[in-house]
């Protein structure tokens, strides 16, 4: 059990390569899941709406393509509220096994 928790913590904190950093519309760079969660909790609603508008969800795409977390990507694609999205990132990063 400790090994899984350690792997989850490492995944939550691990930075993506520099070329895959997510640049928010407000200029904030996101390098890992922890930064994504923190940003979602504090970003302006306009910034969230810009990235999660209509059919486009940049957070979901980044989770799928860069973080390689299909479950998180699917969940983020369904959410239209930044607080719920932050909670989902925190839950996913702490409780799901690394694939």
mmCIF file as gemmi writes it, N, C-alpha and C atoms, coordinates in Angstrom:
data_model
loop_
_atom_site.group_PDB
_atom_site.id
_atom_site.type_symbol
_atom_site.label_atom_id
_atom_site.label_alt_id
_atom_site.label_comp_id
_atom_site.label_asym_id
_atom_site.label_entity_id
_atom_site.label_seq_id
_atom_site.pdbx_PDB_ins_code
_atom_site.Cartn_x
_atom_site.Cartn_y
_atom_site.Cartn_z
_atom_site.occupancy
_atom_site.B_iso_or_equiv
_atom_site.pdbx_formal_charge
_atom_site.auth_seq_id
_atom_site.auth_asym_id
_atom_site.pdbx_PDB_model_num
ATOM 1 N N . UNK Axp A 1 ? 0.821 -1.196 0 1 0 ? 1 A 1
ATOM 2 C CA . UNK Axp A 1 ? 0 0 0 1 0 ? 1 A 1
ATOM 3 C C . UNK Axp A 1 ? 0.866 1.261 0 1 0 ? 1 A 1
ATOM 4 N N . UNK Axp A 2 ? 1.934 1.268 0.767 1 0 ? 2 A 1
ATOM 5 C CA . UNK Axp A 2 ? 2.81 2.434 0.828 1 0 ? 2 A 1
ATOM 6 C C . UNK Axp A 2 ? 3.429 2.721 -0.53 1 0 ? 2 A 1
ATOM 7 N N . UNK Axp A 3 ? 3.783 1.674 -1.271 1 0 ? 3 A 1
ATOM 8 C CA . UNK Axp A 3 ? 4.367 1.852 -2.593 1 0 ? 3 A 1
ATOM 9 C C . UNK Axp A 3 ? 3.426 2.575 -3.54 1 0 ? 3 A 1
ATOM 10 N N . UNK Axp A 4 ? 2.154 2.221 -3.507 1 0 ? 4 A 1
ATOM 11 C CA . UNK Axp A 4 ? 1.175 2.876 -4.37 1 0 ? 4 A 1
ATOM 12 C C . UNK Axp A 4 ? 1.033 4.334 -3.979 1 0 ? 4 A 1
ATOM 13 N N . UNK Axp A 5 ? 0.959 4.623 -2.698 1 0 ? 5 A 1
ATOM 14 C CA . UNK Axp A 5 ? 0.833 6.005 -2.254 1 0 ? 5 A 1
ATOM 15 C C . UNK Axp A 5 ? 2.061 6.817 -2.647 1 0 ? 5 A 1
ATOM 16 N N . UNK Axp A 6 ? 3.234 6.211 -2.543 1 0 ? 6 A 1
ATOM 17 C CA . UNK Axp A 6 ? 4.453 6.909 -2.931 1 0 ? 6 A 1
ATOM 18 C C . UNK Axp A 6 ? 4.446 7.206 -4.424 1 0 ? 6 A 1
ATOM 19 N N . UNK Axp A 7 ? 4.032 6.222 -5.23 1 0 ? 7 A 1
ATOM 20 C CA . UNK Axp A 7 ? 3.962 6.43 -6.676 1 0 ? 7 A 1
ATOM 21 C C . UNK Axp A 7 ? 2.952 7.519 -7.024 1 0 ? 7 A 1
ATOM 22 N N . UNK Axp A 8 ? 1.81 7.525 -6.331 1 0 ? 8 A 1
ATOM 23 C CA . UNK Axp A 8 ? 0.813 8.565 -6.565 1 0 ? 8 A 1
ATOM 24 C C . UNK Axp A 8 ? 1.372 9.936 -6.22 1 0 ? 8 A 1
ATOM 25 N N . UNK Axp A 9 ? 2.077 10.03 -5.092 1 0 ? 9 A 1
ATOM 26 C CA . UNK Axp A 9 ? 2.666 11.308 -4.69 1 0 ? 9 A 1
ATOM 27 C C . UNK Axp A 9 ? 3.705 11.763 -5.708 1 0 ? 9 A 1
ATOM 28 N N . UNK Axp A 10 ? 4.525 10.843 -6.175 1 0 ? 10 A 1
ATOM 29 C CA . UNK Axp A 10 ? 5.535 11.188 -7.182 1 0 ? 10 A 1
ATOM 30 C C . UNK Axp A 10 ? 4.873 11.67 -8.468 1 0 ? 10 A 1
ATOM 31 N N . UNK Axp A 11 ? 3.805 11.003 -8.867 1 0 ? 11 A 1
ATOM 32 C CA . UNK Axp A 11 ? 3.095 11.391 -10.084 1 0 ? 11 A 1
ATOM 33 C C . UNK Axp A 11 ? 2.455 12.768 -9.917 1 0 ? 11 A 1
ATOM 34 N N . UNK Axp A 12 ? 1.917 13.044 -8.746 1 0 ? 12 A 1
ATOM 35 C CA . UNK Axp A 12 ? 1.274 14.321 -8.462 1 0 ? 12 A 1
ATOM 36 C C . UNK Axp A 12 ? 2.274 15.473 -8.522 1 0 ? 12 A 1
ATOM 37 N N . UNK Axp A 13 ? 3.508 15.213 -8.086 1 0 ? 13 A 1
ATOM 38 C CA . UNK Axp A 13 ? 4.528 16.254 -7.992 1 0 ? 13 A 1
ATOM 39 C C . UNK Axp A 13 ? 5.464 16.321 -9.196 1 0 ? 13 A 1
ATOM 40 N N . UNK Axp A 14 ? 5.49 15.274 -10.013 1 0 ? 14 A 1
ATOM 41 C CA . UNK Axp A 14 ? 6.454 15.202 -11.116 1 0 ? 14 A 1
ATOM 42 C C . UNK Axp A 14 ? 6.158 16.245 -12.184 1 0 ? 14 A 1
ATOM 43 N N . UNK Axp A 15 ? 7.189 16.994 -12.546 1 0 ? 15 A 1
ATOM 44 C CA . UNK Axp A 15 ? 7.061 17.991 -13.61 1 0 ? 15 A 1
ATOM 45 C C . UNK Axp A 15 ? 7.087 17.321 -14.975 1 0 ? 15 A 1
ATOM 46 N N . UNK Axp A 16 ? 6.302 17.869 -15.877 1 0 ? 16 A 1
ATOM 47 C CA . UNK Axp A 16 ? 6.338 17.416 -17.267 1 0 ? 16 A 1
ATOM 48 C C . UNK Axp A 16 ? 7.553 18.054 -17.928 1 0 ? 16 A 1
ATOM 49 N N . UNK Axp A 17 ? 8.02 17.495 -19.041 1 0 ? 17 A 1
ATOM 50 C CA . UNK Axp A 17 ? 9.116 18.152 -19.772 1 0 ? 17 A 1
ATOM 51 C C . UNK Axp A 17 ? 8.715 19.58 -20.139 1 0 ? 17 A 1
ATOM 52 N N . UNK Axp A 18 ? 9.692 20.446 -20.226 1 0 ? 18 A 1
ATOM 53 C CA . UNK Axp A 18 ? 9.44 21.879 -20.449 1 0 ? 18 A 1
ATOM 54 C C . UNK Axp A 18 ? 8.563 22.147 -21.679 1 0 ? 18 A 1
ATOM 55 N N . UNK Axp A 19 ? 8.734 21.354 -22.726 1 0 ? 19 A 1
ATOM 56 C CA . UNK Axp A 19 ? 7.949 21.594 -23.938 1 0 ? 19 A 1
ATOM 57 C C . UNK Axp A 19 ? 6.472 21.235 -23.783 1 0 ? 19 A 1
ATOM 58 N N . UNK Axp A 20 ? 6.105 20.563 -22.665 1 0 ? 20 A 1
ATOM 59 C CA . UNK Axp A 20 ? 4.717 20.177 -22.424 1 0 ? 20 A 1
ATOM 60 C C . UNK Axp A 20 ? 4.063 20.957 -21.288 1 0 ? 20 A 1
ATOM 61 N N . UNK Axp A 21 ? 4.716 22.003 -20.816 1 0 ? 21 A 1
ATOM 62 C CA . UNK Axp A 21 ? 4.133 22.845 -19.777 1 0 ? 21 A 1
ATOM 63 C C . UNK Axp A 21 ? 2.834 23.441 -20.313 1 0 ? 21 A 1
ATOM 64 N N . UNK Axp A 22 ? 1.807 23.432 -19.491 1 0 ? 22 A 1
ATOM 65 C CA . UNK Axp A 22 ? 0.517 24.024 -19.849 1 0 ? 22 A 1
ATOM 66 C C . UNK Axp A 22 ? 0.564 25.504 -19.489 1 0 ? 22 A 1
ATOM 67 N N . UNK Axp A 23 ? 0.338 26.346 -20.466 1 0 ? 23 A 1
ATOM 68 C CA . UNK Axp A 23 ? 0.325 27.795 -20.224 1 0 ? 23 A 1
ATOM 69 C C . UNK Axp A 23 ? -1.116 28.263 -20.186 1 0 ? 23 A 1
ATOM 70 N N . UNK Axp A 24 ? -1.551 28.686 -18.998 1 0 ? 24 A 1
ATOM 71 C CA . UNK Axp A 24 ? -2.905 29.209 -18.845 1 0 ? 24 A 1
ATOM 72 C C . UNK Axp A 24 ? -3.047 30.523 -19.587 1 0 ? 24 A 1
ATOM 73 N N . UNK Axp A 25 ? -4.267 30.839 -19.918 1 0 ? 25 A 1
ATOM 74 C CA . UNK Axp A 25 ? -4.593 32.082 -20.607 1 0 ? 25 A 1
ATOM 75 C C . UNK Axp A 25 ? -4.118 33.303 -19.815 1 0 ? 25 A 1
ATOM 76 N N . UNK Axp A 26 ? -4.045 33.166 -18.498 1 0 ? 26 A 1
ATOM 77 C CA . UNK Axp A 26 ? -3.589 34.281 -17.653 1 0 ? 26 A 1
ATOM 78 C C . UNK Axp A 26 ? -2.066 34.322 -17.518 1 0 ? 26 A 1
ATOM 79 N N . UNK Axp A 27 ? -1.366 33.427 -18.219 1 0 ? 27 A 1
ATOM 80 C CA . UNK Axp A 27 ? 0.093 33.422 -18.22 1 0 ? 27 A 1
ATOM 81 C C . UNK Axp A 27 ? 0.738 32.492 -17.209 1 0 ? 27 A 1
ATOM 82 N N . UNK Axp A 28 ? -0.058 31.835 -16.393 1 0 ? 28 A 1
ATOM 83 C CA . UNK Axp A 28 ? 0.482 30.935 -15.367 1 0 ? 28 A 1
ATOM 84 C C . UNK Axp A 28 ? 0.895 29.601 -15.987 1 0 ? 28 A 1
ATOM 85 N N . UNK Axp A 29 ? 2.134 29.151 -15.74 1 0 ? 29 A 1
ATOM 86 C CA . UNK Axp A 29 ? 2.557 27.84 -16.243 1 0 ? 29 A 1
ATOM 87 C C . UNK Axp A 29 ? 2.174 26.734 -15.257 1 0 ? 29 A 1
ATOM 88 N N . UNK Axp A 30 ? 1.773 25.593 -15.802 1 0 ? 30 A 1
ATOM 89 C CA . UNK Axp A 30 ? 1.442 24.423 -14.988 1 0 ? 30 A 1
ATOM 90 C C . UNK Axp A 30 ? 2.363 23.29 -15.411 1 0 ? 30 A 1
ATOM 91 N N . UNK Axp A 31 ? 3.13 22.774 -14.459 1 0 ? 31 A 1
ATOM 92 C CA . UNK Axp A 31 ? 4.129 21.755 -14.767 1 0 ? 31 A 1
ATOM 93 C C . UNK Axp A 31 ? 3.792 20.37 -14.215 1 0 ? 31 A 1
ATOM 94 N N . UNK Axp A 32 ? 2.796 20.289 -13.349 1 0 ? 32 A 1
ATOM 95 C CA . UNK Axp A 32 ? 2.447 19.01 -12.743 1 0 ? 32 A 1
ATOM 96 C C . UNK Axp A 32 ? 1.012 19.058 -12.228 1 0 ? 32 A 1
ATOM 97 N N . UNK Axp A 33 ? 0.544 17.929 -11.722 1 0 ? 33 A 1
ATOM 98 C CA . UNK Axp A 33 ? -0.84 17.84 -11.251 1 0 ? 33 A 1
ATOM 99 C C . UNK Axp A 33 ? -1.083 18.725 -10.037 1 0 ? 33 A 1
ATOM 100 N N . UNK Axp A 34 ? -0.095 18.861 -9.168 1 0 ? 34 A 1
ATOM 101 C CA . UNK Axp A 34 ? -0.263 19.705 -8 1 0 ? 34 A 1
ATOM 102 C C . UNK Axp A 34 ? -0.474 21.161 -8.429 1 0 ? 34 A 1
ATOM 103 N N . UNK Axp A 35 ? 0.303 21.625 -9.392 1 0 ? 35 A 1
ATOM 104 C CA . UNK Axp A 35 ? 0.132 22.988 -9.887 1 0 ? 35 A 1
ATOM 105 C C . UNK Axp A 35 ? -1.221 23.15 -10.582 1 0 ? 35 A 1
ATOM 106 N N . UNK Axp A 36 ? -1.67 22.116 -11.283 1 0 ? 36 A 1
ATOM 107 C CA . UNK Axp A 36 ? -2.984 22.161 -11.912 1 0 ? 36 A 1
ATOM 108 C C . UNK Axp A 36 ? -4.069 22.317 -10.854 1 0 ? 36 A 1
ATOM 109 N N . UNK Axp A 37 ? -3.995 21.513 -9.812 1 0 ? 37 A 1
ATOM 110 C CA . UNK Axp A 37 ? -4.999 21.606 -8.75 1 0 ? 37 A 1
ATOM 111 C C . UNK Axp A 37 ? -4.999 22.993 -8.111 1 0 ? 37 A 1
ATOM 112 N N . UNK Axp A 38 ? -3.823 23.488 -7.747 1 0 ? 38 A 1
ATOM 113 C CA . UNK Axp A 38 ? -3.725 24.815 -7.126 1 0 ? 38 A 1
ATOM 114 C C . UNK Axp A 38 ? -4.262 25.904 -8.049 1 0 ? 38 A 1
ATOM 115 N N . UNK Axp A 39 ? -3.917 25.825 -9.317 1 0 ? 39 A 1
ATOM 116 C CA . UNK Axp A 39 ? -4.372 26.829 -10.278 1 0 ? 39 A 1
ATOM 117 C C . UNK Axp A 39 ? -5.891 26.803 -10.417 1 0 ? 39 A 1
ATOM 118 N N . UNK Axp A 40 ? -6.462 25.607 -10.481 1 0 ? 40 A 1
ATOM 119 C CA . UNK Axp A 40 ? -7.915 25.503 -10.602 1 0 ? 40 A 1
ATOM 120 C C . UNK Axp A 40 ? -8.622 26.099 -9.391 1 0 ? 40 A 1
ATOM 121 N N . UNK Axp A 41 ? -8.035 25.95 -8.224 1 0 ? 41 A 1
ATOM 122 C CA . UNK Axp A 41 ? -8.65 26.495 -7.004 1 0 ? 41 A 1
ATOM 123 C C . UNK Axp A 41 ? -8.62 28.018 -6.967 1 0 ? 41 A 1
ATOM 124 N N . UNK Axp A 42 ? -7.631 28.627 -7.617 1 0 ? 42 A 1
ATOM 125 C CA . UNK Axp A 42 ? -7.456 30.068 -7.458 1 0 ? 42 A 1
ATOM 126 C C . UNK Axp A 42 ? -7.656 30.902 -8.73 1 0 ? 42 A 1
ATOM 127 N N . UNK Axp A 43 ? -7.74 30.264 -9.888 1 0 ? 43 A 1
ATOM 128 C CA . UNK Axp A 43 ? -7.804 31.048 -11.123 1 0 ? 43 A 1
ATOM 129 C C . UNK Axp A 43 ? -9.142 31.781 -11.251 1 0 ? 43 A 1
ATOM 130 N N . UNK Axp A 44 ? -9.093 32.826 -12.02 1 0 ? 44 A 1
ATOM 131 C CA . UNK Axp A 44 ? -10.301 33.596 -12.316 1 0 ? 44 A 1
ATOM 132 C C . UNK Axp A 44 ? -11.26 32.729 -13.138 1 0 ? 44 A 1
ATOM 133 N N . UNK Axp A 45 ? -12.538 32.972 -12.964 1 0 ? 45 A 1
ATOM 134 C CA . UNK Axp A 45 ? -13.548 32.215 -13.706 1 0 ? 45 A 1
ATOM 135 C C . UNK Axp A 45 ? -13.368 32.376 -15.22 1 0 ? 45 A 1
ATOM 136 N N . UNK Axp A 46 ? -12.945 33.565 -15.642 1 0 ? 46 A 1
ATOM 137 C CA . UNK Axp A 46 ? -12.745 33.81 -17.066 1 0 ? 46 A 1
ATOM 138 C C . UNK Axp A 46 ? -11.643 32.913 -17.646 1 0 ? 46 A 1
ATOM 139 N N . UNK Axp A 47 ? -10.588 32.713 -16.857 1 0 ? 47 A 1
ATOM 140 C CA . UNK Axp A 47 ? -9.495 31.844 -17.302 1 0 ? 47 A 1
ATOM 141 C C . UNK Axp A 47 ? -9.98 30.417 -17.42 1 0 ? 47 A 1
ATOM 142 N N . UNK Axp A 48 ? -10.725 29.956 -16.416 1 0 ? 48 A 1
ATOM 143 C CA . UNK Axp A 48 ? -11.264 28.601 -16.468 1 0 ? 48 A 1
ATOM 144 C C . UNK Axp A 48 ? -12.177 28.446 -17.682 1 0 ? 48 A 1
ATOM 145 N N . UNK Axp A 49 ? -13.067 29.409 -17.875 1 0 ? 49 A 1
ATOM 146 C CA . UNK Axp A 49 ? -14.012 29.346 -18.997 1 0 ? 49 A 1
ATOM 147 C C . UNK Axp A 49 ? -13.271 29.322 -20.333 1 0 ? 49 A 1
ATOM 148 N N . UNK Axp A 50 ? -12.195 30.068 -20.435 1 0 ? 50 A 1
ATOM 149 C CA . UNK Axp A 50 ? -11.416 30.094 -21.671 1 0 ? 50 A 1
ATOM 150 C C . UNK Axp A 50 ? -10.909 28.688 -22.013 1 0 ? 50 A 1
ATOM 151 N N . UNK Axp A 51 ? -10.431 27.966 -21.016 1 0 ? 51 A 1
ATOM 152 C CA . UNK Axp A 51 ? -9.836 26.642 -21.249 1 0 ? 51 A 1
ATOM 153 C C . UNK Axp A 51 ? -10.858 25.508 -21.253 1 0 ? 51 A 1
ATOM 154 N N . UNK Axp A 52 ? -12.023 25.742 -20.663 1 0 ? 52 A 1
ATOM 155 C CA . UNK Axp A 52 ? -13.023 24.672 -20.554 1 0 ? 52 A 1
ATOM 156 C C . UNK Axp A 52 ? -14.307 25.033 -21.299 1 0 ? 52 A 1
ATOM 157 N N . UNK Axp A 53 ? -14.184 25.812 -22.345 1 0 ? 53 A 1
ATOM 158 C CA . UNK Axp A 53 ? -15.355 26.296 -23.081 1 0 ? 53 A 1
ATOM 159 C C . UNK Axp A 53 ? -15.903 25.252 -24.04 1 0 ? 53 A 1
ATOM 160 N N . UNK Axp A 54 ? -17.227 25.178 -24.089 1 0 ? 54 A 1
ATOM 161 C CA . UNK Axp A 54 ? -17.957 24.354 -25.052 1 0 ? 54 A 1
ATOM 162 C C . UNK Axp A 54 ? -17.338 22.971 -25.225 1 0 ? 54 A 1
ATOM 163 N N . UNK Axp A 55 ? -16.986 22.649 -26.452 1 0 ? 55 A 1
ATOM 164 C CA . UNK Axp A 55 ? -16.438 21.309 -26.737 1 0 ? 55 A 1
ATOM 165 C C . UNK Axp A 55 ? -14.954 21.21 -26.448 1 0 ? 55 A 1
ATOM 166 N N . UNK Axp A 56 ? -14.285 22.345 -26.359 1 0 ? 56 A 1
ATOM 167 C CA . UNK Axp A 56 ? -12.845 22.331 -26.092 1 0 ? 56 A 1
ATOM 168 C C . UNK Axp A 56 ? -12.624 22.316 -24.581 1 0 ? 56 A 1
ATOM 169 N N . UNK Axp A 57 ? -11.795 21.426 -24.132 1 0 ? 57 A 1
ATOM 170 C CA . UNK Axp A 57 ? -11.39 21.448 -22.733 1 0 ? 57 A 1
ATOM 171 C C . UNK Axp A 57 ? -9.887 21.196 -22.704 1 0 ? 57 A 1
ATOM 172 N N . UNK Axp A 58 ? -9.14 22.276 -22.605 1 0 ? 58 A 1
ATOM 173 C CA . UNK Axp A 58 ? -7.688 22.18 -22.63 1 0 ? 58 A 1
ATOM 174 C C . UNK Axp A 58 ? -7.139 21.378 -21.46 1 0 ? 58 A 1
ATOM 175 N N . UNK Axp A 59 ? -7.792 21.466 -20.303 1 0 ? 59 A 1
ATOM 176 C CA . UNK Axp A 59 ? -7.331 20.72 -19.128 1 0 ? 59 A 1
ATOM 177 C C . UNK Axp A 59 ? -7.469 19.217 -19.378 1 0 ? 59 A 1
ATOM 178 N N . UNK Axp A 60 ? -8.585 18.821 -19.935 1 0 ? 60 A 1
ATOM 179 C CA . UNK Axp A 60 ? -8.812 17.417 -20.262 1 0 ? 60 A 1
ATOM 180 C C . UNK Axp A 60 ? -7.794 16.92 -21.284 1 0 ? 60 A 1
ATOM 181 N N . UNK Axp A 61 ? -7.558 17.716 -22.31 1 0 ? 61 A 1
ATOM 182 C CA . UNK Axp A 61 ? -6.594 17.339 -23.346 1 0 ? 61 A 1
ATOM 183 C C . UNK Axp A 61 ? -5.193 17.19 -22.758 1 0 ? 61 A 1
ATOM 184 N N . UNK Axp A 62 ? -4.789 18.121 -21.899 1 0 ? 62 A 1
ATOM 185 C CA . UNK Axp A 62 ? -3.471 18.058 -21.271 1 0 ? 62 A 1
ATOM 186 C C . UNK Axp A 62 ? -3.359 16.827 -20.375 1 0 ? 62 A 1
ATOM 187 N N . UNK Axp A 63 ? -4.411 16.533 -19.609 1 0 ? 63 A 1
ATOM 188 C CA . UNK Axp A 63 ? -4.394 15.345 -18.751 1 0 ? 63 A 1
ATOM 189 C C . UNK Axp A 63 ? -4.239 14.079 -19.583 1 0 ? 63 A 1
ATOM 190 N N . UNK Axp A 64 ? -4.921 14.021 -20.708 1 0 ? 64 A 1
ATOM 191 C CA . UNK Axp A 64 ? -4.872 12.831 -21.561 1 0 ? 64 A 1
ATOM 192 C C . UNK Axp A 64 ? -3.531 12.72 -22.296 1 0 ? 64 A 1
ATOM 193 N N . UNK Axp A 65 ? -3.147 13.789 -22.96 1 0 ? 65 A 1
ATOM 194 C CA . UNK Axp A 65 ? -1.999 13.724 -23.855 1 0 ? 65 A 1
ATOM 195 C C . UNK Axp A 65 ? -0.65 13.86 -23.167 1 0 ? 65 A 1
ATOM 196 N N . UNK Axp A 66 ? -0.596 14.644 -22.107 1 0 ? 66 A 1
ATOM 197 C CA . UNK Axp A 66 ? 0.691 14.91 -21.451 1 0 ? 66 A 1
ATOM 198 C C . UNK Axp A 66 ? 0.833 14.13 -20.143 1 0 ? 66 A 1
ATOM 199 N N . UNK Axp A 67 ? -0.181 14.201 -19.29 1 0 ? 67 A 1
ATOM 200 C CA . UNK Axp A 67 ? -0.107 13.498 -18.004 1 0 ? 67 A 1
ATOM 201 C C . UNK Axp A 67 ? -0.398 12.012 -18.148 1 0 ? 67 A 1
ATOM 202 N N . UNK Axp A 68 ? -0.954 11.623 -19.284 1 0 ? 68 A 1
ATOM 203 C CA . UNK Axp A 68 ? -1.272 10.218 -19.59 1 0 ? 68 A 1
ATOM 204 C C . UNK Axp A 68 ? -2.25 9.634 -18.579 1 0 ? 68 A 1
ATOM 205 N N . UNK Axp A 69 ? -3.252 10.436 -18.21 1 0 ? 69 A 1
ATOM 206 C CA . UNK Axp A 69 ? -4.257 10.007 -17.248 1 0 ? 69 A 1
ATOM 207 C C . UNK Axp A 69 ? -5.627 10.085 -17.918 1 0 ? 69 A 1
ATOM 208 N N . UNK Axp A 70 ? -6.015 8.992 -18.518 1 0 ? 70 A 1
ATOM 209 C CA . UNK Axp A 70 ? -7.27 8.935 -19.268 1 0 ? 70 A 1
ATOM 210 C C . UNK Axp A 70 ? -8.483 9.163 -18.371 1 0 ? 70 A 1
ATOM 211 N N . UNK Axp A 71 ? -8.471 8.586 -17.171 1 0 ? 71 A 1
ATOM 212 C CA . UNK Axp A 71 ? -9.591 8.756 -16.253 1 0 ? 71 A 1
ATOM 213 C C . UNK Axp A 71 ? -9.768 10.226 -15.87 1 0 ? 71 A 1
ATOM 214 N N . UNK Axp A 72 ? -8.682 10.877 -15.506 1 0 ? 72 A 1
ATOM 215 C CA . UNK Axp A 72 ? -8.756 12.294 -15.152 1 0 ? 72 A 1
ATOM 216 C C . UNK Axp A 72 ? -9.213 13.114 -16.351 1 0 ? 72 A 1
ATOM 217 N N . UNK Axp A 73 ? -8.705 12.813 -17.518 1 0 ? 73 A 1
ATOM 218 C CA . UNK Axp A 73 ? -9.097 13.546 -18.73 1 0 ? 73 A 1
ATOM 219 C C . UNK Axp A 73 ? -10.6 13.435 -18.972 1 0 ? 73 A 1
ATOM 220 N N . UNK Axp A 74 ? -11.125 12.237 -18.836 1 0 ? 74 A 1
ATOM 221 C CA . UNK Axp A 74 ? -12.556 12.018 -19.031 1 0 ? 74 A 1
ATOM 222 C C . UNK Axp A 74 ? -13.372 12.814 -18.022 1 0 ? 74 A 1
ATOM 223 N N . UNK Axp A 75 ? -12.965 12.752 -16.768 1 0 ? 75 A 1
ATOM 224 C CA . UNK Axp A 75 ? -13.69 13.475 -15.714 1 0 ? 75 A 1
ATOM 225 C C . UNK Axp A 75 ? -13.609 14.983 -15.918 1 0 ? 75 A 1
ATOM 226 N N . UNK Axp A 76 ? -12.437 15.503 -16.234 1 0 ? 76 A 1
ATOM 227 C CA . UNK Axp A 76 ? -12.296 16.94 -16.452 1 0 ? 76 A 1
ATOM 228 C C . UNK Axp A 76 ? -13.131 17.398 -17.645 1 0 ? 76 A 1
ATOM 229 N N . UNK Axp A 77 ? -13.261 16.55 -18.636 1 0 ? 77 A 1
ATOM 230 C CA . UNK Axp A 77 ? -14.056 16.891 -19.801 1 0 ? 77 A 1
ATOM 231 C C . UNK Axp A 77 ? -15.536 17.058 -19.496 1 0 ? 77 A 1
ATOM 232 N N . UNK Axp A 78 ? -15.998 16.488 -18.406 1 0 ? 78 A 1
ATOM 233 C CA . UNK Axp A 78 ? -17.406 16.565 -18.012 1 0 ? 78 A 1
ATOM 234 C C . UNK Axp A 78 ? -17.703 17.779 -17.125 1 0 ? 78 A 1
ATOM 235 N N . UNK Axp A 79 ? -16.674 18.335 -16.504 1 0 ? 79 A 1
ATOM 236 C CA . UNK Axp A 79 ? -16.892 19.354 -15.489 1 0 ? 79 A 1
ATOM 237 C C . UNK Axp A 79 ? -16.872 20.761 -16.067 1 0 ? 79 A 1
ATOM 238 N N . UNK Axp A 80 ? -17.752 21.605 -15.55 1 0 ? 80 A 1
ATOM 239 C CA . UNK Axp A 80 ? -17.818 22.994 -15.995 1 0 ? 80 A 1
ATOM 240 C C . UNK Axp A 80 ? -17.585 23.959 -14.835 1 0 ? 80 A 1
ATOM 241 N N . UNK Axp A 81 ? -17.145 23.425 -13.712 1 0 ? 81 A 1
ATOM 242 C CA . UNK Axp A 81 ? -16.917 24.226 -12.519 1 0 ? 81 A 1
ATOM 243 C C . UNK Axp A 81 ? -15.472 24.023 -12.077 1 0 ? 81 A 1
ATOM 244 N N . UNK Axp A 82 ? -14.719 25.099 -11.9 1 0 ? 82 A 1
ATOM 245 C CA . UNK Axp A 82 ? -13.292 24.967 -11.586 1 0 ? 82 A 1
ATOM 246 C C . UNK Axp A 82 ? -13.058 24.349 -10.213 1 0 ? 82 A 1
ATOM 247 N N . UNK Axp A 83 ? -13.941 24.587 -9.254 1 0 ? 83 A 1
ATOM 248 C CA . UNK Axp A 83 ? -13.786 24.002 -7.923 1 0 ? 83 A 1
ATOM 249 C C . UNK Axp A 83 ? -13.95 22.481 -7.987 1 0 ? 83 A 1
ATOM 250 N N . UNK Axp A 84 ? -14.947 22.029 -8.738 1 0 ? 84 A 1
ATOM 251 C CA . UNK Axp A 84 ? -15.132 20.586 -8.921 1 0 ? 84 A 1
ATOM 252 C C . UNK Axp A 84 ? -13.948 19.986 -9.671 1 0 ? 84 A 1
ATOM 253 N N . UNK Axp A 85 ? -13.434 20.705 -10.651 1 0 ? 85 A 1
ATOM 254 C CA . UNK Axp A 85 ? -12.276 20.226 -11.405 1 0 ? 85 A 1
ATOM 255 C C . UNK Axp A 85 ? -11.06 20.093 -10.493 1 0 ? 85 A 1
ATOM 256 N N . UNK Axp A 86 ? -10.838 21.069 -9.624 1 0 ? 86 A 1
ATOM 257 C CA . UNK Axp A 86 ? -9.72 21.006 -8.677 1 0 ? 86 A 1
ATOM 258 C C . UNK Axp A 86 ? -9.865 19.807 -7.753 1 0 ? 86 A 1
ATOM 259 N N . UNK Axp A 87 ? -11.075 19.587 -7.271 1 0 ? 87 A 1
ATOM 260 C CA . UNK Axp A 87 ? -11.33 18.45 -6.38 1 0 ? 87 A 1
ATOM 261 C C . UNK Axp A 87 ? -11.07 17.133 -7.103 1 0 ? 87 A 1
ATOM 262 N N . UNK Axp A 88 ? -11.465 17.056 -8.368 1 0 ? 88 A 1
ATOM 263 C CA . UNK Axp A 88 ? -11.252 15.827 -9.143 1 0 ? 88 A 1
ATOM 264 C C . UNK Axp A 88 ? -9.761 15.571 -9.363 1 0 ? 88 A 1
ATOM 265 N N . UNK Axp A 89 ? -8.989 16.615 -9.637 1 0 ? 89 A 1
ATOM 266 C CA . UNK Axp A 89 ? -7.54 16.459 -9.803 1 0 ? 89 A 1
ATOM 267 C C . UNK Axp A 89 ? -6.929 15.938 -8.512 1 0 ? 89 A 1
ATOM 268 N N . UNK Axp A 90 ? -7.33 16.513 -7.376 1 0 ? 90 A 1
ATOM 269 C CA . UNK Axp A 90 ? -6.798 16.072 -6.08 1 0 ? 90 A 1
ATOM 270 C C . UNK Axp A 90 ? -7.163 14.616 -5.808 1 0 ? 90 A 1
ATOM 271 N N . UNK Axp A 91 ? -8.41 14.25 -6.046 1 0 ? 91 A 1
ATOM 272 C CA . UNK Axp A 91 ? -8.852 12.864 -5.822 1 0 ? 91 A 1
ATOM 273 C C . UNK Axp A 91 ? -8.091 11.897 -6.722 1 0 ? 91 A 1
ATOM 274 N N . UNK Axp A 92 ? -8.009 12.234 -7.972 1 0 ? 92 A 1
ATOM 275 C CA . UNK Axp A 92 ? -7.348 11.353 -8.944 1 0 ? 92 A 1
ATOM 276 C C . UNK Axp A 92 ? -5.883 11.154 -8.621 1 0 ? 92 A 1
ATOM 277 N N . UNK Axp A 93 ? -5.227 12.223 -8.262 1 0 ? 93 A 1
ATOM 278 C CA . UNK Axp A 93 ? -3.785 12.14 -8.019 1 0 ? 93 A 1
ATOM 279 C C . UNK Axp A 93 ? -3.46 11.371 -6.744 1 0 ? 93 A 1
ATOM 280 N N . UNK Axp A 94 ? -4.381 11.357 -5.807 1 0 ? 94 A 1
ATOM 281 C CA . UNK Axp A 94 ? -4.086 10.707 -4.54 1 0 ? 94 A 1
ATOM 282 C C . UNK Axp A 94 ? -4.62 9.284 -4.435 1 0 ? 94 A 1
ATOM 283 N N . UNK Axp A 95 ? -5.609 8.924 -5.243 1 0 ? 95 A 1
ATOM 284 C CA . UNK Axp A 95 ? -6.247 7.636 -5.039 1 0 ? 95 A 1
ATOM 285 C C . UNK Axp A 95 ? -6.2 6.662 -6.202 1 0 ? 95 A 1
ATOM 286 N N . UNK Axp A 96 ? -5.759 7.086 -7.35 1 0 ? 96 A 1
ATOM 287 C CA . UNK Axp A 96 ? -5.749 6.147 -8.451 1 0 ? 96 A 1
ATOM 288 C C . UNK Axp A 96 ? -4.35 5.608 -8.692 1 0 ? 96 A 1
ATOM 289 N N . UNK Axp A 97 ? -4.257 4.336 -9.025 1 0 ? 97 A 1
ATOM 290 C CA . UNK Axp A 97 ? -2.944 3.751 -9.293 1 0 ? 97 A 1
ATOM 291 C C . UNK Axp A 97 ? -2.345 4.317 -10.583 1 0 ? 97 A 1
ATOM 292 N N . UNK Axp A 98 ? -1.046 4.351 -10.611 1 0 ? 98 A 1
ATOM 293 C CA . UNK Axp A 98 ? -0.321 4.82 -11.793 1 0 ? 98 A 1
ATOM 294 C C . UNK Axp A 98 ? -0.455 3.761 -12.865 1 0 ? 98 A 1
ATOM 295 N N . UNK Axp A 99 ? -0.771 4.189 -14.091 1 0 ? 99 A 1
ATOM 296 C CA . UNK Axp A 99 ? -0.916 3.205 -15.175 1 0 ? 99 A 1
ATOM 297 C C . UNK Axp A 99 ? 0.348 3.1 -15.987 1 0 ? 99 A 1
